[in-house]
Amino acid sequence: MPAQADLKDIYRIYHSPPTLQAFEICQGGGCVQSDVLSLSSAEWDNVEQLFTPLPATAEAEREAIAKAIGLLEDMVGTKIGTAADRAGTFNNSEYLHQQDCNDEAINSTTYLRLMQQAGLIRYHDILDTRTRKFFLTGWPHTAAVIREQANQAEYAVDSWFYDNGYPATIIPMATWKDGYIPTDSPILQRPQQKEATAE
């Protein structure tokens, strides 16, 4: 896998507003492969149900966002083959359609923008992805980022810690930067070996 996401792909995806009729999803590690796909109104209705009624607080909105990202991963995964994507990256190269943290961060940002366009996100702004050192391996690790409008608090939106379709982990940026990893994440149970490239 490439050591980091293809900058041209990141630029294109970040500067091409996604729509339900056409949005890009990364896979393969470092966005080495991207697929353009769509969601039907019926499929999107399932996402909107998670925001019905619309959350009344920023905290409740983050909870809905986390669940929506998991749901979108599940729907998208059946279309492009990433349904079996496993938590983490290391030691997973034998599995097809794996996504590394760069793929996950870019995709989560795309999902967030779709939610924002639909009027589902009202208490947060969507920022560019952020990178930290991942404490288990020392490799860089990247996540999507949102910022609460009322107090400007930033949160990492990290969908890499669990298998495809699980809710994203949304935690304060300072906690995430310190090397946070959920204690029940499968990557703590599965051997994580250093590969030739960063995750």
ChimeraX attribute file (.defattr): number of C-alpha atoms within 10 A of each C-alpha:
attribute: neighborCount
match mode: 1-to-1
recipient: residues
	/A:1	17
	/A:2	15
	/A:3	14
	/A:4	20
	/A:5	20
	/A:6	15
	/A:7	11
	/A:8	10
	/A:9	18
	/A:10	17
	/A:11	10
	/A:12	11
	/A:13	20
	/A:14	16
	/A:15	9
	/A:16	13
	/A:17	14
	/A:18	19
	/A:19	17
	/A:20	15
	/A:21	11
	/A:22	13
	/A:23	20
	/A:24	22
	/A:25	22
	/A:26	28
	/A:27	25
	/A:28	19
	/A:29	26
	/A:30	26
	/A:31	27
	/A:32	16
	/A:33	16
	/A:34	17
	/A:35	14
	/A:36	12
	/A:37	15
	/A:38	17
	/A:39	17
	/A:40	9
	/A:41	10
	/A:42	8
	/A:43	14
	/A:44	18
	/A:45	11
	/A:46	14
	/A:47	20
	/A:48	17
	/A:49	12
	/A:50	19
	/A:51	21
	/A:52	10
	/A:53	8
	/A:54	16
	/A:55	18
	/A:56	11
	/A:57	10
	/A:58	17
	/A:59	12
	/A:60	14
	/A:61	19
	/A:62	23
	/A:63	17
	/A:64	23
	/A:65	26
	/A:66	22
	/A:67	19
	/A:68	26
	/A:69	28
	/A:70	22
	/A:71	22
	/A:72	22
	/A:73	27
	/A:74	17
	/A:75	18
	/A:76	19
	/A:77	18
	/A:78	11
	/A:79	14
	/A:80	16
	/A:81	13
	/A:82	22
	/A:83	18
	/A:84	16
	/A:85	23
	/A:86	23
	/A:87	23
	/A:88	23
	/A:89	23
	/A:90	20
	/A:91	14
	/A:92	19
	/A:93	14
	/A:94	7
	/A:95	10
	/A:96	14
	/A:97	21
	/A:98	24
	/A:99	29
	/A:100	30
	/A:101	29
	/A:102	30
	/A:103	29
	/A:104	29
	/A:105	27
	/A:106	27
	/A:107	26
	/A:108	29
	/A:109	24
	/A:110	24
	/A:111	22
	/A:112	26
	/A:113	20
	/A:114	19
	/A:115	20
	/A:116	15
	/A:117	14
	/A:118	13
	/A:119	12
	/A:120	21
	/A:121	22
	/A:122	16
	/A:123	18
	/A:124	21
	/A:125	16
	/A:126	18
	/A:127	15
	/A:128	12
	/A:129	17
	/A:130	16
	/A:131	16
	/A:132	15
	/A:133	14
	/A:134	18
	/A:135	14
	/A:136	13
	/A:137	15
	/A:138	13
	/A:139	16
	/A:140	16
	/A:141	23
	/A:142	26
	/A:143	28
	/A:144	26
	/A:145	25
	/A:146	24
	/A:147	19
	/A:148	17
	/A:149	13
	/A:150	9
	/A:151	8
	/A:152	11
	/A:153	13
	/A:154	20
	/A:155	24
	/A:156	26
	/A:157	30
	/A:158	25
	/A:159	28
	/A:160	28
	/A:161	24
	/A:162	21
	/A:163	19
	/A:164	26
	/A:165	23
	/A:166	20
	/A:167	23
	/A:168	27
	/A:169	24
	/A:170	21
	/A:171	17
	/A:172	16
	/A:173	19
	/A:174	13
	/A:175	12
	/A:176	20
	/A:177	18
	/A:178	12
	/A:179	14
	/A:180	14
	/A:181	17
	/A:182	11
	/A:183	10
	/A:184	10
	/A:185	15
	/A:186	15
	/A:187	22
	/A:188	15
	/A:189	9
	/A:190	13
	/A:191	11
	/A:192	15
	/A:193	12
	/A:194	15
	/A:195	14
	/A:196	10
	/A:197	12
	/A:198	20
	/A:199	27
